Amino acid sequence: MDSPRPKKSGGRLGKVLLIVALVLLLIVGGLGTGGYFWWRSFQNGPAYALAVMVDAVQRNDAAAVDKMIDPDKISADFVSQVRDKMSGSSLTASLSSDSSRCGHCGGFSQTQTDDPRTVD
């Protein structure tokens, strides 16, 4: 006689739980990997650099600030930008037309060859 086999009630439930666990593991692994790559790209961006610089300034960490910026290059670039902006302005024209007069030396430039005592 064939005796009926006892059914495994946990067999089917175990397979479903295993599949759910694997899917959750893949989702968590994908989120972790995506988060890692996002963080690495964020670290290479300007927002992170600015945040690190602000943090260093607030902590008065001059060495960290000096490592991030080059004051000589910044000042040279700033001067060239100001010169470029000033080359087209009317202020430059007025300064160049008034260059013969100097306010602190009696109205004459220091390169004038006439004796300032013989002014009309």
ROFILO-128626 format. One record per residue: residue in one letter; residue number from 1; x, y, z of N, C-alpha, C, CB in turn. Coordinates in steps of 0.001 Angstrom, whole numbers. Glycine has a CB too. Layout:
<nodes>
+------+-----+---------+---------+---------+---------+---------+---------+---------+---------+---------+---------+---------+---------+
| rest |  nr |     npx |     npy |     npz |    capx |    capy |    capz |     cpx |     cpy |     cpz |    cbpx |    cbpy |    cbpz |
+------+-----+---------+---------+---------+---------+---------+---------+---------+---------+---------+---------+---------+---------+
|    a | NUM |       X |       Y |       Z |       X |       Y |       Z |       X |       Y |       Z |       X |       Y |       Z |
...
+------+-----+---------+---------+---------+---------+---------+---------+---------+---------+---------+---------+---------+---------+
</nodes>
This chain:
<nodes>
+------+-----+---------+---------+---------+---------+---------+---------+---------+---------+---------+---------+---------+---------+
| rest |  nr |     npx |     npy |     npz |    capx |    capy |    capz |     cpx |     cpy |     cpz |    cbpx |    cbpy |    cbpz |
+------+-----+---------+---------+---------+---------+---------+---------+---------+---------+---------+---------+---------+---------+
|    m |   1 |     782 |   -1155 |       0 |       0 |       0 |       0 |     849 |    1254 |       0 |    -903 |     -22 |    1143 |
|    d |   2 |     318 |    2117 |    -735 |     998 |    3408 |    -758 |     512 |    4245 |     406 |     762 |    4144 |   -2097 |
|    s |   3 |    1467 |    4646 |    1155 |    1083 |    5527 |    2254 |    1212 |    6978 |    1788 |    1963 |    5265 |    3522 |
|    p |   4 |     284 |    7763 |    2140 |     360 |    9156 |    1696 |    1541 |    9854 |    2370 |    -964 |    9906 |    2006 |
|    r |   5 |    2201 |   10656 |    1570 |    3360 |   11411 |    2078 |    2877 |   12641 |    2841 |    4307 |   11833 |     910 |
|    p |   6 |    3540 |   12935 |    3891 |    3169 |   14167 |    4584 |    3629 |   15380 |    3757 |    3794 |   14205 |    6018 |
|    k |   7 |    2777 |   16362 |    3629 |    3108 |   17550 |    2847 |    4048 |   18448 |    3647 |    1824 |   18322 |    2447 |
|    k |   8 |    4981 |   19030 |    2914 |    5871 |   20014 |    3535 |    5196 |   21373 |    3427 |    7295 |   20027 |    2855 |
|    s |   9 |    4719 |   21859 |    4511 |    4028 |   23145 |    4480 |    5033 |   24297 |    4404 |    3130 |   23301 |    5720 |
|    g |  10 |    6257 |   24099 |    4856 |    7252 |   25162 |    4850 |    8029 |   25219 |    3555 |    8200 |   24988 |    5996 |
|    g |  11 |    7919 |   24281 |    2684 |    8689 |   24251 |    1441 |    8353 |   25396 |     513 |    8463 |   22955 |     730 |
|    r |  12 |    7103 |   25581 |     264 |    6692 |   26642 |    -643 |    6898 |   28016 |       4 |    5222 |   26456 |   -1051 |
|    l |  13 |    6619 |   28142 |    1260 |    6808 |   29394 |    1980 |    8292 |   29749 |    2049 |    6211 |   29298 |    3396 |
|    g |  14 |    9138 |   28761 |    2209 |   10582 |   28994 |    2250 |   11109 |   29539 |     937 |   11310 |   27714 |    2597 |
|    k |  15 |   10597 |   29017 |    -186 |   11033 |   29498 |   -1488 |   10600 |   30947 |   -1709 |   10477 |   28604 |   -2597 |
|    v |  16 |    9402 |   31275 |   -1311 |    8898 |   32646 |   -1465 |    9725 |   33603 |    -606 |    7392 |   32729 |   -1074 |
|    l |  17 |    9989 |   33201 |     625 |   10810 |   34045 |    1507 |   12220 |   34207 |     968 |   10863 |   33454 |    2914 |
|    l |  18 |   12777 |   33178 |     392 |   14111 |   33253 |    -201 |   14119 |   34229 |   -1377 |   14579 |   31855 |    -661 |
|    i |  19 |   13103 |   34181 |   -2217 |   13019 |   35096 |   -3361 |   12848 |   36538 |   -2878 |   11845 |   34698 |   -4292 |
|    v |  20 |   11999 |   36748 |   -1894 |   11796 |   38093 |   -1354 |   13098 |   38614 |    -737 |   10659 |   38092 |    -300 |
|    a |  21 |   13808 |   37765 |     -20 |   15074 |   38168 |     596 |   16101 |   38529 |    -469 |   15617 |   37048 |    1497 |
|    l |  22 |   16186 |   37757 |   -1548 |   17131 |   38054 |   -2634 |   16777 |   39364 |   -3330 |   17152 |   36906 |   -3658 |
|    v |  23 |   15498 |   39603 |   -3563 |   15069 |   40852 |   -4196 |   15408 |   42040 |   -3294 |   13547 |   40818 |   -4498 |
|    l |  24 |   15127 |   41911 |   -2008 |   15466 |   42990 |   -1067 |   16975 |   43222 |   -1004 |   14931 |   42663 |     336 |
|    l |  25 |   17742 |   42151 |   -1038 |   19197 |   42261 |   -1034 |   19684 |   42988 |   -2283 |   19843 |   40869 |    -941 |
|    l |  26 |   19118 |   42673 |   -3440 |   19488 |   43362 |   -4675 |   19114 |   44841 |   -4627 |   18818 |   42695 |   -5872 |
|    i |  27 |   17940 |   45150 |   -4074 |   17510 |   46547 |   -3974 |   18435 |   47322 |   -3033 |   16044 |   46631 |   -3478 |
|    v |  28 |   18721 |   46758 |   -1881 |   19603 |   47434 |    -923 |   21008 |   47582 |   -1505 |   19657 |   46655 |     414 |
|    g |  29 |   21496 |   46547 |   -2180 |   22818 |   46642 |   -2815 |   22846 |   47689 |   -3913 |   23227 |   45295 |   -3387 |
|    g |  30 |   21783 |   47754 |   -4713 |   21701 |   48766 |   -5762 |   21643 |   50172 |   -5207 |   20498 |   48520 |   -6625 |
|    l |  31 |   20873 |   50364 |   -4131 |   20810 |   51676 |   -3491 |   22159 |   52069 |   -2892 |   19734 |   51684 |   -2406 |
|    g |  32 |   22821 |   51119 |   -2280 |   24140 |   51400 |   -1707 |   25157 |   51767 |   -2779 |   24638 |   50198 |    -917 |
|    t |  33 |   25162 |   51026 |   -3878 |   26088 |   51312 |   -4967 |   25768 |   52654 |   -5617 |   26043 |   50195 |   -6013 |
|    g |  34 |   24481 |   52905 |   -5841 |   24084 |   54193 |   -6407 |   24434 |   55355 |   -5488 |   22596 |   54199 |   -6694 |
|    g |  35 |   24229 |   55166 |   -4206 |   24593 |   56199 |   -3239 |   26076 |   56470 |   -3216 |   24137 |   55809 |   -1868 |
|    y |  36 |   26872 |   55418 |   -3326 |   28328 |   55585 |   -3346 |   28757 |   56393 |   -4564 |   29031 |   54216 |   -3343 |
|    f |  37 |   28253 |   56037 |   -5735 |   28637 |   56768 |   -6949 |   28111 |   58206 |   -6942 |   28119 |   56035 |   -8188 |
|    w |  38 |   26920 |   58430 |   -6368 |   26422 |   59793 |   -6240 |   27341 |   60606 |   -5328 |   24979 |   59795 |   -5695 |
|    w |  39 |   27755 |   60034 |   -4210 |   28622 |   60744 |   -3267 |   29960 |   61092 |   -3908 |   28847 |   59898 |   -2007 |
|    r |  40 |   30515 |   60170 |   -4683 |   31786 |   60432 |   -5352 |   31636 |   61563 |   -6378 |   32306 |   59150 |   -6038 |
|    s |  41 |   30532 |   61585 |   -7105 |   30330 |   62669 |   -8070 |   30061 |   63987 |   -7349 |   29163 |   62337 |   -9024 |
|    f |  42 |   29383 |   63931 |   -6204 |   29138 |   65136 |   -5418 |   30439 |   65710 |   -4875 |   28176 |   64837 |   -4269 |
|    q |  43 |   31369 |   64859 |   -4457 |   32652 |   65311 |   -3944 |   33481 |   66017 |   -5007 |   33424 |   64145 |   -3387 |
|    n |  44 |   33257 |   65705 |   -6270 |   34009 |   66346 |   -7346 |   33332 |   67615 |   -7849 |   34195 |   65378 |   -8494 |
|    g |  45 |   32217 |   67989 |   -7282 |   31480 |   69150 |   -7746 |   31816 |   70412 |   -6960 |   30006 |   68881 |   -7665 |
|    p |  46 |   31378 |   71557 |   -7467 |   31668 |   72827 |   -6805 |   30927 |   73012 |   -5485 |   31327 |   73957 |   -7722 |
|    a |  47 |   29772 |   72410 |   -5325 |   29014 |   72585 |   -4078 |   29773 |   71985 |   -2896 |   27617 |   71935 |   -4197 |
|    y |  48 |   30369 |   70826 |   -3100 |   31119 |   70183 |   -2026 |   32382 |   70987 |   -1705 |   31485 |   68734 |   -2414 |
|    a |  49 |   33068 |   71473 |   -2748 |   34280 |   72265 |   -2519 |   33956 |   73525 |   -1729 |   34947 |   72634 |   -3857 |
|    l |  50 |   32843 |   74161 |   -2068 |   32436 |   75354 |   -1331 |   32078 |   75023 |     107 |   31257 |   76023 |   -2018 |
|    a |  51 |   31405 |   73903 |     319 |   31048 |   73495 |    1681 |   32296 |   73212 |    2513 |   30143 |   72254 |    1649 |
|    v |  52 |   33281 |   72567 |    1920 |   34530 |   72282 |    2639 |   35263 |   73577 |    2953 |   35438 |   71341 |    1812 |
|    m |  53 |   35256 |   74521 |    2013 |   35944 |   75789 |    2247 |   35257 |   76592 |    3341 |   36008 |   76608 |     958 |
|    v |  54 |   33934 |   76628 |    3323 |   33192 |   77344 |    4365 |   33479 |   76724 |    5725 |   31670 |   77325 |    4073 |
|    d |  55 |   33516 |   75408 |    5780 |   33815 |   74718 |    7033 |   35212 |   75075 |    7531 |   33691 |   73199 |    6851 |
|    a |  56 |   36179 |   75115 |    6620 |   37552 |   75451 |    7006 |   37649 |   76889 |    7493 |   38507 |   75232 |    5831 |
|    v |  57 |   36930 |   77802 |    6856 |   36951 |   79199 |    7283 |   36299 |   79344 |    8652 |   36237 |   80093 |    6252 |
|    q |  58 |   35203 |   78649 |    8882 |   34527 |   78739 |   10175 |   35379 |   78154 |   11295 |   33183 |   78024 |   10118 |
|    r |  59 |   36214 |   77178 |   10977 |   37103 |   76598 |   11981 |   38426 |   77345 |   12081 |   37364 |   75144 |   11663 |
|    n |  60 |   38585 |   78426 |   11286 |   39835 |   79194 |   11230 |   41021 |   78309 |   10866 |   40095 |   79883 |   12572 |
|    d |  61 |   40811 |   77410 |    9929 |   41847 |   76491 |    9472 |   42503 |   77084 |    8228 |   41256 |   75071 |    9176 |
|    a |  62 |   43497 |   77945 |    8456 |   44149 |   78646 |    7347 |   44884 |   77688 |    6422 |   45120 |   79686 |    7882 |
|    a |  63 |   45439 |   76615 |    6966 |   46174 |   75663 |    6123 |   45243 |   74992 |    5110 |   46864 |   74595 |    6996 |
|    a |  64 |   44043 |   74642 |    5535 |   43090 |   74006 |    4618 |   42611 |   74993 |    3557 |   41886 |   73445 |    5397 |
|    v |  65 |   42401 |   76243 |    3949 |   41970 |   77258 |    2986 |   43083 |   77520 |    1974 |   41575 |   78572 |    3709 |
|    d |  66 |   44316 |   77642 |    2448 |   45443 |   77878 |    1543 |   45663 |   76713 |     588 |   46710 |   78131 |    2342 |
|    k |  67 |   45325 |   75515 |    1048 |   45477 |   74345 |     182 |   44447 |   74367 |    -944 |   45341 |   73049 |     999 |
|    m |  68 |   43288 |   74985 |    -704 |   42221 |   74998 |   -1700 |   42314 |   76166 |   -2664 |   40895 |   75028 |   -1019 |
|    i |  69 |   42842 |   77298 |   -2223 |   42863 |   78471 |   -3090 |   44296 |   78959 |   -3278 |   41982 |   79595 |   -2508 |
|    d |  70 |   44514 |   79687 |   -4369 |   45797 |   80308 |   -4660 |   45563 |   81816 |   -4707 |   46414 |   79769 |   -6011 |
|    p |  71 |   45868 |   82539 |   -3619 |   45545 |   83971 |   -3571 |   46233 |   84772 |   -4665 |   45925 |   84537 |   -2227 |
|    d |  72 |   47448 |   84404 |   -5049 |   48150 |   85142 |   -6090 |   47431 |   85026 |   -7429 |   49585 |   84639 |   -6219 |
|    k |  73 |   46984 |   83833 |   -7747 |   46274 |   83634 |   -9010 |   44932 |   84352 |   -8990 |   46070 |   82136 |   -9285 |
|    i |  74 |   44256 |   84326 |   -7857 |   42965 |   85003 |   -7741 |   43144 |   86505 |   -7905 |   42302 |   84685 |   -6386 |
|    s |  75 |   44136 |   87085 |   -7241 |   44325 |   88529 |   -7338 |   44767 |   88932 |   -8747 |   45358 |   89001 |   -6304 |
|    a |  76 |   45610 |   88134 |   -9403 |   46026 |   88449 |  -10771 |   44834 |   88385 |  -11715 |   47131 |   87485 |  -11241 |
|    d |  77 |   43999 |   87387 |  -11544 |   42813 |   87271 |  -12388 |   41837 |   88408 |  -12112 |   42127 |   85920 |  -12165 |
|    f |  78 |   41716 |   88793 |  -10857 |   40825 |   89891 |  -10496 |   41289 |   91194 |  -11132 |   40749 |   90042 |   -8974 |
|    v |  79 |   42587 |   91451 |  -11087 |   43125 |   92678 |  -11671 |   42890 |   92694 |  -13180 |   44630 |   92813 |  -11360 |
|    s |  80 |   43106 |   91568 |  -13834 |   42887 |   91536 |  -15280 |   41408 |   91723 |  -15621 |   43398 |   90214 |  -15866 |
|    q |  81 |   40512 |   91194 |  -14810 |   39079 |   91389 |  -15053 |   38691 |   92852 |  -14873 |   38248 |   90505 |  -14111 |
|    v |  82 |   39244 |   93497 |  -13858 |   38942 |   94909 |  -13631 |   39463 |   95742 |  -14791 |   39553 |   95397 |  -12299 |
|    r |  83 |   40665 |   95437 |  -15262 |   41207 |   96180 |  -16403 |   40354 |   95987 |  -17646 |   42642 |   95747 |  -16688 |
|    d |  84 |   39886 |   94785 |  -17879 |   39035 |   94531 |  -19035 |   37725 |   95307 |  -18931 |   38752 |   93033 |  -19169 |
|    k |  85 |   37147 |   95345 |  -17750 |   35886 |   96066 |  -17561 |   36100 |   97570 |  -17699 |   35278 |   95740 |  -16182 |
|    m |  86 |   37235 |   98049 |  -17198 |   37508 |   99480 |  -17211 |   37911 |   99986 |  -18592 |   38593 |   99801 |  -16217 |
|    s |  87 |   38398 |   99134 |  -19462 |   38883 |   99598 |  -20756 |   37760 |  100182 |  -21606 |   39554 |   98460 |  -21500 |
|    g |  88 |   36549 |   99756 |  -21406 |   35441 |  100267 |  -22199 |   34592 |  101295 |  -21485 |   34584 |   99147 |  -22626 |
|    s |  89 |   34917 |  101629 |  -20264 |   34038 |  102527 |  -19513 |   34407 |  103983 |  -19731 |   34090 |  102200 |  -18030 |
|    s |  90 |   33486 |  104868 |  -19434 |   33731 |  106305 |  -19569 |   34610 |  106816 |  -18441 |   32410 |  107076 |  -19594 |
|    l |  91 |   34699 |  106088 |  -17352 |   35550 |  106486 |  -16241 |   37009 |  106497 |  -16665 |   35351 |  105552 |  -15048 |
|    t |  92 |   37411 |  105538 |  -17474 |   38792 |  105488 |  -17946 |   39099 |  106693 |  -18816 |   39054 |  104192 |  -18722 |
|    a |  93 |   38160 |  107066 |  -19665 |   38370 |  108218 |  -20530 |   38490 |  109496 |  -19710 |   37229 |  108343 |  -21541 |
|    s |  94 |   37666 |  109640 |  -18697 |   37740 |  110847 |  -17879 |   39006 |  110864 |  -17034 |   36512 |  110957 |  -16981 |
|    l |  95 |   39447 |  109716 |  -16582 |   40690 |  109670 |  -15816 |   41880 |  109994 |  -16702 |   40873 |  108294 |  -15168 |
|    s |  96 |   41878 |  109530 |  -17937 |   43011 |  109801 |  -18808 |   43025 |  111260 |  -19244 |   42974 |  108886 |  -20028 |
|    s |  97 |   41869 |  111915 |  -19403 |   41848 |  113324 |  -19783 |   42250 |  114214 |  -18612 |   40461 |  113718 |  -20292 |
|    d |  98 |   42013 |  113786 |  -17388 |   42375 |  114551 |  -16208 |   43729 |  114140 |  -15646 |   41316 |  114396 |  -15152 |
|    s |  99 |   44501 |  113379 |  -16391 |   45758 |  112871 |  -15849 |   46796 |  113963 |  -15697 |   46302 |  111775 |  -16730 |
|    s | 100 |   46620 |  115097 |  -16373 |   47609 |  116172 |  -16235 |   47445 |  116896 |  -14912 |   47490 |  117167 |  -17391 |
|    r | 101 |   46273 |  116757 |  -14285 |   46051 |  117407 |  -13004 |   46046 |  116364 |  -11898 |   44731 |  118200 |  -13010 |
|    c | 102 |   46715 |  116689 |  -10845 |   46769 |  115787 |   -9711 |   46271 |  116550 |   -8494 |   48212 |  115230 |   -9487 |
|    g | 103 |   45281 |  116046 |   -7814 |   44664 |  116759 |   -6709 |   45565 |  116982 |   -5517 |   43476 |  116034 |   -6272 |
|    h | 104 |   46509 |  116118 |   -5272 |   47309 |  116259 |   -4059 |   48563 |  117092 |   -4261 |   47691 |  114909 |   -3546 |
|    c | 105 |   48855 |  117521 |   -5501 |   50081 |  118300 |   -5708 |   49770 |  119642 |   -6358 |   51077 |  117516 |   -6574 |
|    g | 106 |   48664 |  120242 |   -6003 |   48355 |  121582 |   -6456 |   47823 |  121658 |   -7872 |   49555 |  122417 |   -6350 |
|    g | 107 |   47326 |  120585 |   -8398 |   46737 |  120633 |   -9715 |   47699 |  120297 |  -10843 |   46172 |  121968 |   -9942 |
|    f | 108 |   48921 |  119942 |  -10537 |   49893 |  119611 |  -11567 |   50362 |  118182 |  -11382 |   51086 |  120583 |  -11532 |
|    s | 109 |   50677 |  117539 |  -12479 |   51222 |  116193 |  -12359 |   52670 |  116276 |  -11933 |   51089 |  115417 |  -13682 |
|    q | 110 |   53166 |  115231 |  -11376 |   54536 |  115220 |  -10886 |   55545 |  115152 |  -12021 |   54742 |  114057 |   -9947 |
|    t | 111 |   55106 |  114813 |  -13208 |   56022 |  114718 |  -14344 |   56117 |  116023 |  -15113 |   55585 |  113610 |  -15275 |
|    q | 112 |   55401 |  117067 |  -14681 |   55427 |  118341 |  -15390 |   56786 |  118982 |  -15197 |   54299 |  119283 |  -14897 |
|    t | 113 |   57317 |  119548 |  -16253 |   58660 |  120125 |  -16189 |   58645 |  121588 |  -15796 |   59353 |  119969 |  -17515 |
|    d | 114 |   57491 |  122278 |  -15901 |   57409 |  123682 |  -15521 |   57507 |  123825 |  -14018 |   56112 |  124308 |  -16031 |
|    d | 115 |   57998 |  124937 |  -13597 |   58094 |  125242 |  -12180 |   56708 |  125632 |  -11685 |   59132 |  126377 |  -11910 |
|    p | 116 |   56114 |  124914 |  -10684 |   54774 |  125232 |  -10229 |   54643 |  126600 |   -9598 |   54330 |  124215 |   -9267 |
|    r | 117 |   55761 |  127236 |   -9252 |   55698 |  128580 |   -8645 |   55404 |  129657 |   -9675 |   57008 |  128902 |   -7934 |
|    t | 118 |   55549 |  129306 |  -10951 |   55337 |  130318 |  -12009 |   53976 |  130149 |  -12652 |   56436 |  130224 |  -13087 |
|    v | 119 |   52998 |  129703 |  -11888 |   51646 |  129522 |  -12409 |   51005 |  130869 |  -12605 |   50794 |  128651 |  -11468 |
|    d | 120 |   50272 |  131060 |  -13701 |   49606 |  132344 |  -14005 |   48616 |  132706 |  -12950 |   48910 |  132292 |  -15347 |
+------+-----+---------+---------+---------+---------+---------+---------+---------+---------+---------+---------+---------+---------+
</nodes>
